[in-house]
Amino acid sequence: MRIRIITLMLACGLFASCTQNLTVSSPDGSIKLALGIEAGRLNYSVTVDSASVILPSPLGLVSDRAVLDRDFKVAAISHSTVSQTWTSPWGENKEHLDIHNELEAKFKNNDGVVLTVRARAFADGIGFRYEYEVPGPDSLRITDELTGFSLSCDGTSWSIPGNFNTYELEYRTLPISEVDNANTPFTFKTEAGLYGSIHEAALYDFPEMTVARDTSGKGVSFRAALAPWPDGIKARVSKKFHTPWRVVLITRDAPALVNSDLILNLNEPCAIEDVSWIKPQKYVGVWWGMHLGIEAWYDDGRHGANTANAIKYIDFAAKNGVEGVLFEGWNDGWATWGSGSVFDFTLPAPDFDFEKVVSYAHSKGVNYILHHETGGNIPNYENQLDSALNWAAAHGIHAIKTGYAGRITGGHQHHGQYMVRHYQKVIEEAAKRQIMIDAHEPIKATGIRRTWPNFMCREGARGMEWNAWSAGNKPEHQTILPYTRLLGGPMDYTPGIFDIMYRNIAGNPNLKAWNGPIATKCRCNTTLAKQVADWVVLYSPMQMASDLIENYEGHPAFQFFRDFNADCDWSRALAGEVGDYIVVARRAGDVYFLGAVTDEVARSIDQPLDFLPEGRTYVATIYADGPDASWETNPYSYEITTREVTSATVLPLRLATSGGTAIVFKPKD
């Protein structure tokens, strides 16, 4: 690591004016954040190239036990500069550059409350947080947050509605001014041509922040909205505490949003001393059959996680170089799901010989990925957490997929402070046992993976399963996710369905409807080539080939997944527009991968390959839509071709409607 920090502090008398020093600019000087005080209340504003992006917007919190939002005067100011590189054990990139300027502004009010606003400016946005020291009571109850985001002009936005219990909602493309509420990341493009996204970083012991339209504010204004406890209190904190970072990404093009490290840079360095056991991997699993309705999570005569099926999936993984296998429905308690959800996390189902399966997996060099579905019964899970994690570790298991499908016990919200604490408890307890976590129905990603890299990935958006029992995800869905949900961190979308229209289950006698229309009335709204490209575009260090394995047997396009490496060293979004298309390149070792996907509009893209090293020739294996491919009428049409390329090559990509292209670049021998 290389690091340079320069600090300048100015201590001010409480009645002196230091307003002129309450600013911080990005290292290149283009982005500037300024703090202000009006009648003892704090605000901030943001400009880009001296043009206003965020008009003066309120700052602070409200409590019923202390005055946290007014009567402030400047106490001290300091400025510092940081320039460093740091590395991570996995990620889109292994090496990260953190260059920012920081303003630390201390304010004090008549009640002795000290509020430090710590603000950082980067080349691609700003972040700030509140650090409070409150005399008097040992604990506080936060009843509101005043943070505003008053955008100086309208534009186009992409978001899901604000919801404290689910992120599995359809994305909307709306004028910013027509958004009533939204979850974050809340992504937009202003009429001035700037791209931005409002989010938060380092969410540990606070409720999540959404945004709600504030018609009393200036410009197009929003205010922070926090997920409450059952009694309406937003957060319970100690007398000395700090909030997560409030973040506004600001870039000049859409790919730069995807390429930003700002969220990660606002998180603390890795807290795990030995990370050698944290390993990205590809996996398959007993999963999709349940969503299709030809198998079940519990034994109704169609139980998917039985011993014979498990052995079959392990053999497939070993044969195809896939590192892990997931088994959903392996344990006792699934019959109680939705009516109390009393799962046992160390008791296998009667027809699942756990000892035999895990031993067989190890003998084949395949990782067993355990599944912990809680059904929202948090006391039941936490009561078993130590024993369940110890049991998993004793069996040599290093990866667990957790799930929280259902109402949270006690009237709590999925995204409230109670659950934020729970998710973090699971991560830290898992780390003690060298276990990685893939969380479904999670709290959203806010860059915590830098500090706790065993938090590999999360769901947190509409994933593949929606295509099995509903109208499915729209063709634009995968062209919005990289610019919204994935700005926070990796997603376990579970890509890779090859039987696009579920033709191969039409005559299955076990087929039943279970969560909506019967699967044969549904489909994936993509071409097959787009399903392949999603393995590159929708980043996850635990990447799944989600289809039934019989749909991969003998299929030429599955060679891409065999070649794909989830352990990336370098990644870059090369081109794209939010909701229209995206082109992404990744490198693992000396092999490069490219994925390109489009919405319902067919596209031709001439893509320079200047990300390849100069002076080397690569053999590109191209998985593309066929000339007659169409997501609606001919989704199975694809072609595989090869050609030699160099960094000087401009490669034509032809994407069908809701189509894609995936490419493997291997150095020529």
C-alpha positions in Angstrom: 0.0 0.0 0.0 1.2 3.5 -0.8 -0.4 6.3 1.2 0.0 10.0 1.6 -1.9 12.1 4.1 -1.6 15.8 4.7 -3.6 17.4 7.4 -4.2 21.1 8.2 -6.3 22.1 11.3 -7.7 25.4 12.1 -9.3 25.8 15.6 -11.9 28.5 15.7 -13.5 30.3 18.6 -17.2 29.5 18.8 -18.1 32.9 17.7 -15.5 33.3 15.0 -16.4 33.0 11.3 -14.7 30.1 9.6 -17.4 29.7 6.9 -14.9 30.4 4.1 -13.0 27.2 5.1 -16.1 24.9 5.1 -15.4 23.5 1.6 -13.7 20.5 0.2 -12.9 19.9 -3.5 -12.0 16.7 -5.5 -8.3 16.3 -6.2 -8.9 17.5 -9.8 -10.9 20.5 -8.5 -14.0 19.8 -10.6 -16.3 18.7 -7.7 -16.8 21.0 -4.7 -18.8 20.4 -1.5 -19.5 23.4 0.7 -21.0 23.4 4.2 -23.1 26.3 5.4 -24.9 27.5 8.6 -28.2 29.4 8.5 -29.7 30.4 11.9 -27.7 27.6 13.6 -28.8 24.9 11.2 -26.4 23.1 8.9 -26.6 22.6 5.1 -24.4 21.6 2.2 -24.3 22.1 -1.5 -22.3 20.6 -4.4 -21.1 22.1 -7.6 -19.3 20.6 -10.7 -17.2 22.9 -12.7 -18.7 25.7 -10.7 -22.2 24.8 -11.8 -24.7 23.8 -9.1 -25.6 20.2 -8.9 -27.0 20.0 -5.4 -28.6 23.2 -4.1 -28.2 24.1 -0.3 -29.8 21.1 1.4 -30.4 20.4 5.1 -28.1 18.2 7.3 -28.5 16.5 10.6 -30.6 14.2 12.8 -33.5 14.6 15.1 -33.8 13.0 18.6 -36.5 13.1 21.3 -33.8 13.2 24.0 -31.3 15.8 22.7 -31.0 18.7 20.3 -29.1 17.3 17.4 -30.2 19.6 14.5 -29.8 23.3 15.5 -28.1 26.1 17.4 -24.7 25.1 16.0 -21.6 27.2 15.7 -18.2 26.3 14.2 -15.7 24.8 16.7 -12.9 23.6 14.5 -12.0 22.7 11.0 -9.3 20.5 9.4 -8.5 19.5 5.9 -6.5 16.4 4.7 -5.5 14.7 1.5 -5.3 10.9 1.0 -3.6 9.2 -1.9 -3.3 5.4 -1.6 -3.7 2.1 -3.3 -5.1 -0.9 -1.5 -5.8 -4.5 -2.5 -8.7 -6.9 -1.9 -8.7 -10.7 -1.9 -11.4 -10.7 -4.6 -13.6 -8.2 -6.5 -14.2 -6.8 -9.9 -10.7 -5.5 -9.4 -7.9 -6.6 -7.0 -6.2 -3.2 -6.8 -8.0 0.0 -5.9 -7.0 3.6 -6.0 -8.3 6.0 -3.3 -7.5 9.6 -3.9 -9.6 12.2 -2.0 -9.7 15.4 0.0 -11.4 15.5 3.3 -13.0 18.2 5.4 -13.5 17.5 9.1 -15.8 20.2 10.4 -16.7 20.3 14.1 -19.8 22.2 15.4 -21.1 22.7 18.9 -24.5 23.8 20.1 -25.8 25.4 23.3 -26.5 22.0 24.9 -22.9 20.9 24.4 -23.6 18.6 21.5 -20.6 18.2 19.3 -21.4 17.3 15.7 -18.5 16.5 13.3 -19.5 16.5 9.6 -16.8 14.5 7.9 -16.9 15.1 4.1 -14.8 13.6 1.4 -14.6 14.7 -2.3 -13.4 12.3 -5.0 -13.1 12.7 -8.7 -16.4 10.9 -9.1 -18.5 12.1 -6.3 -18.8 13.0 -2.6 -19.6 11.3 0.7 -20.3 12.7 4.2 -21.3 11.3 7.5 -22.4 12.6 10.9 -20.3 11.9 14.1 -22.1 12.9 17.3 -20.9 13.3 20.9 -23.9 14.0 23.1 -23.6 14.9 26.8 -26.2 13.6 29.2 -28.1 10.3 28.5 -26.2 7.1 27.8 -28.4 6.3 24.8 -30.5 8.2 22.2 -33.5 7.6 20.1 -33.3 9.0 16.5 -36.7 10.0 15.3 -35.8 11.5 11.9 -33.0 12.3 9.5 -33.0 15.8 7.9 -30.4 15.0 5.1 -31.7 16.5 1.8 -30.7 16.0 -1.8 -32.0 19.1 -3.7 -31.0 18.6 -7.3 -30.6 21.8 -9.3 -32.4 20.5 -12.3 -34.7 17.7 -13.5 -33.6 14.7 -15.6 -34.2 11.0 -16.0 -34.0 8.5 -13.2 -33.9 4.8 -12.7 -35.0 3.3 -9.4 -37.2 1.0 -7.5 -39.9 2.4 -5.1 -38.8 3.0 -1.5 -39.7 -0.2 0.4 -38.3 -1.3 3.8 -39.0 -5.0 3.3 -38.0 -5.9 -0.3 -35.8 -4.8 -3.2 -37.4 -7.3 -5.5 -39.4 -4.7 -7.4 -39.5 -3.6 -11.0 -37.2 -0.7 -12.0 -38.9 2.4 -13.2 -37.6 5.0 -15.8 -39.1 8.3 -14.7 -38.4 12.0 -14.8 -36.6 12.7 -11.5 -39.4 15.1 -10.6 -42.0 12.4 -10.9 -40.4 10.1 -8.3 -42.3 10.1 -5.0 -39.9 7.8 -3.2 -37.0 5.4 -4.1 -34.6 3.0 -2.7 -30.9 3.6 -3.2 -28.8 3.4 -5.3 -31.1 6.0 -6.9 -29.5 6.7 -10.3 -30.2 9.6 -12.6 -29.0 11.7 -15.5 -29.6 15.4 -15.2 -30.7 17.7 -18.0 -27.2 19.2 -17.8 -25.8 15.8 -18.9 -24.3 14.6 -15.7 -24.8 11.1 -14.3 -25.3 10.5 -10.6 -26.5 8.1 -8.0 -27.5 8.6 -4.4 -26.6 5.8 -2.1 -24.9 5.1 1.3 -21.7 3.4 2.4 -20.7 1.4 5.5 -24.2 0.6 6.8 -23.5 -1.2 10.1 -25.7 -0.1 13.0 -28.4 2.2 11.5 -31.5 1.7 9.5 -31.2 1.8 5.7 -31.8 5.1 4.0 -34.3 5.6 1.2 -35.2 8.9 -0.4 -38.6 10.6 -0.4 -39.7 13.6 -2.5 -39.6 16.9 -0.5 -41.8 19.5 -2.2 -40.7 22.1 0.4 -37.1 21.9 -0.8 -35.4 23.8 -3.6 -35.0 22.4 -7.1 -36.0 18.8 -7.4 -35.7 17.8 -3.8 -35.6 14.6 -1.8 -35.1 13.8 1.9 -33.6 10.8 3.6 -36.3 8.3 4.9 -35.2 5.7 7.4 -36.7 2.2 8.1 -38.3 2.4 11.5 -38.5 0.0 14.4 -42.0 -1.3 15.2 -42.5 1.5 17.7 -41.7 4.2 15.1 -38.2 5.0 16.4 -35.8 5.1 13.5 -32.5 4.3 15.3 -31.3 3.5 18.8 -27.7 4.7 19.4 -25.2 5.5 22.1 -24.3 9.0 23.2 -21.3 8.8 20.9 -22.0 7.4 17.5 -21.6 8.0 13.7 -23.9 7.3 10.8 -23.2 5.5 7.5 -21.8 7.7 4.8 -24.3 9.6 2.6 -23.1 9.3 -1.0 -23.6 11.1 -4.3 -21.8 9.6 -7.2 -21.3 12.2 -10.0 -19.8 11.2 -13.4 -19.8 12.4 -17.0 -20.8 9.2 -18.6 -22.7 6.0 -17.5 -19.8 3.5 -17.6 -17.9 5.7 -15.1 -20.7 5.0 -12.5 -20.0 1.3 -12.9 -16.2 1.8 -12.6 -16.3 3.9 -9.5 -14.5 2.7 -6.3 -16.0 5.5 -4.2 -18.4 3.2 -2.2 -15.6 0.8 -1.3 -13.2 3.6 -0.5 -15.6 4.9 2.2 -15.4 1.6 4.0 -12.7 0.6 6.4 -9.8 -1.8 5.5 -10.2 -5.5 5.9 -10.9 -6.7 9.4 -10.0 -10.4 8.7 -6.3 -11.1 9.2 -6.1 -14.4 7.2 -8.2 -14.2 4.0 -6.6 -17.2 2.2 -9.8 -19.3 2.7 -12.0 -16.7 0.9 -12.2 -18.0 -2.6 -14.5 -16.9 -5.5 -16.1 -19.8 -7.3 -18.6 -21.0 -9.9 -21.5 -23.2 -8.7 -24.5 -25.1 -9.8 -27.3 -26.4 -7.5 -30.5 -28.1 -6.7 -32.6 -24.9 -7.0 -34.2 -24.2 -10.3 -36.3 -27.3 -10.3 -38.2 -26.0 -7.3 -38.8 -22.6 -8.9 -40.1 -24.3 -12.0 -42.4 -26.5 -9.9 -41.1 -29.9 -11.0 -39.4 -30.3 -7.6 -40.2 -29.1 -4.1 -38.2 -27.9 -1.0 -39.8 -30.5 1.2 -40.9 -34.0 0.6 -44.3 -34.0 -1.1 -43.1 -36.8 -3.4 -41.1 -34.3 -5.5 -38.3 -33.4 -3.0 -35.4 -32.0 -5.0 -32.6 -32.2 -2.3 -32.5 -36.0 -2.1 -29.3 -38.0 -2.0 -29.4 -39.4 -5.5 -30.0 -35.9 -7.0 -27.2 -34.5 -4.9 -24.7 -37.1 -6.2 -25.7 -36.3 -9.8 -25.1 -32.6 -9.3 -21.7 -33.2 -7.7 -20.7 -35.5 -10.5 -21.7 -32.8 -13.0 -19.7 -30.1 -11.2 -16.6 -32.3 -10.9 -16.8 -33.2 -14.6 -17.2 -29.6 -15.8 -14.7 -27.8 -13.5 -17.4 -26.1 -11.4 -16.1 -25.5 -7.9 -19.3 -25.6 -5.8 -22.8 -27.2 -5.5 -25.7 -25.7 -3.6 -28.6 -27.8 -2.1 -31.7 -25.9 -1.2 -34.2 -27.9 0.9 -31.6 -30.2 2.4 -32.7 -29.7 6.0 -35.7 -30.1 8.2 -38.4 -27.4 8.7 -39.4 -26.6 5.1 -43.0 -27.7 5.7 -43.3 -24.9 8.3 -42.2 -22.1 5.9 -44.7 -19.3 6.0 -46.4 -20.4 9.2 -43.7 -19.8 11.8 -40.7 -21.1 9.8 -39.0 -23.3 12.4 -36.0 -24.6 10.5 -33.4 -26.9 12.0 -29.9 -26.0 10.6 -28.2 -29.3 11.7 -30.9 -31.8 10.9 -31.0 -33.1 7.3 -34.3 -34.1 5.6 -35.0 -37.9 5.9 -34.1 -38.6 2.2 -30.9 -36.5 2.3 -27.9 -38.4 3.6 -25.9 -35.3 4.5 -22.8 -37.2 5.7 -22.6 -39.2 2.5 -23.2 -36.2 0.3 -20.7 -33.9 1.9 -18.1 -36.7 2.0 -18.7 -37.4 -1.7 -18.4 -33.8 -2.6 -15.0 -33.5 -0.8 -13.8 -36.7 -2.5 -14.6 -35.1 -5.9 -12.9 -31.8 -5.0 -16.3 -30.0 -5.0 -17.3 -27.4 -2.4 -20.6 -28.1 -0.6 -22.5 -24.8 -0.3 -24.9 -25.0 2.6 -28.3 -23.3 2.6 -29.8 -21.5 5.7 -33.3 -20.3 5.0 -34.7 -18.6 8.0 -38.2 -17.7 6.8 -37.8 -14.5 8.7 -37.7 -16.2 12.1 -34.7 -14.4 13.5 -34.8 -15.7 17.1 -34.9 -19.2 15.8 -31.9 -18.7 13.6 -29.9 -16.7 16.2 -30.6 -19.3 18.8 -29.0 -21.9 16.5 -26.4 -19.7 14.9 -23.3 -20.8 16.9 -24.2 -24.5 16.7 -25.1 -24.3 13.0 -21.9 -22.5 12.0 -19.8 -24.8 14.1 -21.5 -27.8 12.5 -20.9 -26.5 9.1 -17.2 -25.7 9.8 -16.7 -29.2 11.3 -17.9 -30.6 8.0 -15.4 -28.6 6.0 -18.0 -26.2 4.6 -16.8 -22.7 3.8 -19.8 -21.2 2.0 -23.5 -20.7 3.1 -26.4 -19.1 1.3 -28.7 -17.5 3.7 -32.3 -16.5 3.1 -35.0 -14.3 4.8 -38.1 -14.9 2.6 -41.0 -14.1 4.8 -42.1 -11.6 7.4 -39.5 -10.8 10.1 -40.5 -11.8 13.6 -41.6 -9.1 16.0 -42.9 -6.7 13.4 -39.4 -5.7 12.3 -38.6 -4.5 8.8 -36.1 -6.4 6.7 -34.1 -3.2 6.3 -34.4 -1.7 9.8 -31.7 -1.4 12.4 -32.6 -4.7 14.1 -32.0 -6.6 10.9 -28.9 -4.6 9.9 -27.4 -5.7 13.2 -28.5 -9.3 12.5 -26.9 -9.5 9.0 -23.7 -8.1 10.4 -23.7 -10.6 13.3 -24.0 -13.5 10.9 -21.1 -12.2 8.8 -18.8 -11.7 11.8 -19.7 -15.1 13.3 -19.2 -16.8 9.9 -15.8 -15.1 9.6 -14.7 -16.7 12.9 -15.4 -20.1 11.3 -13.9 -19.3 7.9 -17.3 -19.3 6.2 -18.4 -17.1 3.3 -21.9 -15.7 3.0 -24.3 -15.3 0.0 -27.4 -13.5 1.4 -30.8 -13.5 -0.2 -33.5 -11.1 1.0 -30.6 -9.1 2.4 -29.8 -5.7 3.5 -28.5 -3.8 0.5 -24.8 -3.8 -0.3 -22.9 -0.7 0.9 -19.3 -1.7 0.4 -18.9 -3.7 3.6 -17.2 -6.4 1.5 -14.0 -4.4 1.8 -13.9 -4.8 5.6 -15.6 -8.2 5.7 -14.7 -9.9 2.4 -16.4 -13.1 3.5 -19.7 -11.2 2.6 -19.3 -12.4 -1.0 -22.6 -11.4 -2.6 -26.2 -10.7 -2.0 -29.5 -10.9 -3.9 -31.3 -7.6 -3.3 -33.2 -7.2 -6.6 -35.4 -9.2 -8.8 -33.3 -12.2 -9.8 -33.7 -15.1 -12.2 -36.4 -16.9 -10.2 -39.0 -14.2 -11.2 -38.9 -15.7 -14.7 -40.2 -19.0 -13.5 -43.5 -17.9 -12.0 -44.4 -14.4 -13.2 -44.3 -12.3 -16.4 -40.6 -12.2 -15.7 -37.9 -9.6 -15.8 -38.2 -7.1 -18.6 -35.6 -7.1 -21.4 -34.1 -3.8 -20.0 -33.7 -5.3 -16.5 -30.1 -6.5 -17.0 -29.2 -3.2 -18.7 -30.4 -1.3 -15.6 -28.9 -3.4 -12.8 -25.2 -2.6 -13.4 -26.0 1.1 -13.1 -28.2 0.8 -10.0 -28.2 -2.2 -7.7 -24.7 -3.4 -8.6 -23.2 0.0 -7.7 -23.5 -1.1 -4.1 -21.8 -4.5 -4.7 -22.0 -7.9 -6.3 -25.4 -9.6 -6.9 -26.3 -13.3 -6.9 -28.6 -12.9 -9.8 -28.2 -16.6 -10.7 -27.9 -16.2 -14.5 -27.5 -18.9 -17.2 -30.9 -20.4 -18.1 -30.5 -22.3 -21.5 -34.1 -23.6 -21.7 -35.4 -20.1 -22.3 -39.0 -21.1 -22.8 -39.0 -24.2 -20.5 -39.7 -26.5 -23.4 -38.0 -29.4 -21.7 -40.4 -29.6 -18.7 -43.7 -29.4 -20.7 -44.4 -33.1 -20.2 -43.0 -33.6 -16.7 -45.7 -35.3 -14.6 -44.4 -33.5 -11.5 -45.0 -30.0 -12.9 -47.1 -27.9 -10.6 -47.9 -24.2 -10.3 -46.8 -22.9 -6.8 -46.2 -19.2 -6.8 -48.1 -17.8 -9.7 -48.7 -19.1 -13.3 -47.4 -22.6 -14.1 -43.9 -22.4 -15.4 -44.8 -23.4 -19.0 -46.9 -20.2 -19.2 -43.7 -18.2 -18.3 -40.3 -17.7 -19.9 -37.0 -15.8 -19.7 -37.3 -12.6 -21.7 -33.9 -12.8 -23.3 -32.0 -14.7 -26.0 -29.7 -17.6 -25.0 -26.6 -15.5 -25.9 -27.7 -12.9 -23.4 -27.9 -15.5 -20.7 -24.3 -16.4 -21.4 -23.3 -12.7 -21.5 -24.9 -12.1 -18.1 -22.2 -14.3 -16.5 -19.8 -11.5 -17.3 -22.1 -8.5 -17.0 -23.8 -9.3 -13.7 -20.8 -9.6 -11.5 -20.6 -12.0 -8.6 -17.6 -13.7 -7.0 -20.0 -16.7 -6.5 -21.4 -17.1 -10.0 -24.1 -19.7 -10.7 -25.1 -21.6 -13.7 -28.7 -21.8 -12.6 -30.4 -24.1 -15.1 -31.2 -27.8 -14.6 -27.9 -29.5 -15.4 -29.5 -31.7 -18.1 -30.0 -28.5 -20.1 -26.2 -28.0 -20.1 -25.2 -31.6 -20.9 -23.8 -31.6 -24.4 -24.6 -27.9 -25.1 -21.8 -26.2 -26.9 -22.6 -22.8 -25.3 -21.9 -24.2 -21.8 -18.2 -24.2 -22.7 -18.2 -20.5 -21.9 -19.0 -21.2 -18.3 -16.4 -23.9 -18.1 -13.8 -21.3 -19.3 -15.2 -18.5 -17.2 -13.3 -17.6 -14.0 -15.2 -15.9 -11.2 -11.9 -14.8 -9.6 -11.3 -11.5 -11.4 -8.2 -9.4 -11.3 -9.4 -6.5 -13.3 -12.7 -5.2 -14.7 -14.0 -2.2 -16.7 -17.3 -1.1 -18.1 -16.4 -0.1 -21.7 -19.5 1.4 -23.1 -23.2 1.8 -22.3 -26.2 3.8 -21.4 -28.5 3.2 -18.4 -31.4 1.0 -19.4 -30.2 0.6 -23.0 -27.0 -1.5 -23.1 -23.7 -2.2 -21.5 -20.3 -3.7 -22.5 -18.0 -5.0 -19.8 -14.6 -6.6 -19.9 -12.9 -8.6 -17.1 -9.6 -10.3 -16.7 -8.6 -13.4 -14.7 -5.0 -14.2 -14.9 -4.1 -13.8 -18.6 -7.6 -14.6 -19.9 -10.0 -11.8 -20.7 -13.8 -12.0 -20.9 -16.3 -9.6 -22.5 -20.0 -9.4 -22.0 -22.4 -7.1 -23.9 -26.2 -7.1 -23.4 -29.0 -4.9 -24.8 -32.6 -4.1 -24.0 -35.5 -4.8 -26.4 -33.7 -2.8 -29.1 -31.3 -4.7 -31.4 -27.9 -2.9 -31.5 -24.7 -2.9 -33.5 -21.6 -1.9 -31.5 -18.1 -1.5 -32.9 -16.1 -2.3 -29.8 -12.3 -1.4 -29.6 -10.3 -4.1 -27.9 -7.7 -1.6 -26.5 -8.1 -3.1 -23.1 -6.0 -6.1 -24.3 -2.2 -5.8 -23.8 -0.3 -4.4 -26.7 1.9 -6.7 -28.7 0.0 -9.9 -27.9 -2.4 -11.9 -30.1 -5.5 -13.5 -28.6 -7.9 -16.1 -29.9 -11.4 -14.9 -29.3 -14.2 -17.4 -28.9 -17.4 -15.5 -29.6 -20.8 -16.6 -28.3 -23.3 -14.4 -30.2 -26.9 -14.1 -31.2 -27.7 -15.9 -34.4 -28.6 -13.8 -37.5 -32.3 -14.6 -37.0 -32.3 -14.4 -33.2 -35.1 -12.5 -31.4 -36.0 -12.8 -27.7 -39.7 -13.0 -28.6 -39.7 -15.4 -31.6 -36.4 -17.2 -31.7 -34.5 -16.9 -28.5 -32.5 -20.1 -28.9 -30.6 -19.0 -32.1 -26.9 -18.5 -31.4 -23.6 -19.0 -33.0 -20.0 -19.7 -31.8 -17.1 -18.4 -33.9 -13.4 -17.8 -33.3 -10.9 -15.3 -34.7 -7.6 -13.8 -33.8 -7.5 -10.3 -32.3 -5.1 -7.8 -30.9 -5.5 -4.5 -28.9 -5.8 -2.7 -32.3 -8.9 -4.7 -33.3 -12.3 -3.1 -33.4 -14.7 -5.9 -33.0 -18.3 -5.6 -34.4 -20.9 -6.8 -31.9 -24.4 -7.5 -33.2 -26.9 -7.9 -30.5 -30.5 -9.1 -31.2 -33.5 -7.8 -29.3 -32.8 -8.5 -25.6 -29.7 -10.2 -26.9 -26.1 -10.4 -26.0 -22.5 -11.4 -26.8 -20.0 -13.2 -24.6 -16.3 -13.6 -25.6 -13.4 -15.5 -24.1 -9.9 -14.1 -25.1 -7.1 -16.5 -24.6 -3.5 -15.7 -25.5 -2.3 -17.4 -28.7 0.3 -20.1 -28.0 
